[in-house]
Amino acid sequence: MGVPGTLVVLGVVVLATLFFGFMGAQPRPLFSLKPRWAPWRFLMLLGVIGIVAVLAHLVNMAQGG
């Protein structure tokens, strides 16, 4: 994967992580017995790990590896 493709993947992962963070920060109703639709905080954590991995890939490509 070249630099443009890697930057596209980085952009998608960053946008997804921002969305997960926004959804995880929404307050829940006080007396709601329904569970959350998705584990937003866990998905945000996975997004941050993905961002670090893509940035490491970009640094590796910049070093000629």
C-alpha positions, -999 to +999 in steps of 0.1 A: +000+000+000+014+034-010+014+067+008-020+079-007-038+047+003-023+048+037-034+084+042-069+075+031-070+046+057-056+070+083-084+095+076-111+069+078-098+055+111-095+091+126-131+099+115-144+066+129-125+072+162-140+107+165-175+093+159-169+066+185-157+092+210-187+114+203-212+086+208-194+073+239-197+108+255-235+110+251-253+108+285-276+079+291-311+084+306-311+079+343-335+051+346-329+033+313-327-004+315-317-008+279-280-015+272-260+007+249-262-001+212-224-006+209-195-005+233-184+030+221-155+034+245-140+001+235-144+009+198-127+043+205-098+025+221-095+001+191-095+032+168-066+048+187-047+016+184-054+016+146-042+052+143-009+043+161-005+013+138-011+034+106+012+061+118+039+035+125+034+022+090+038+057+076+071+062+095+083+029+083+076+039+047+093+072+052+124+055+064+125+034+032+115+001+048 
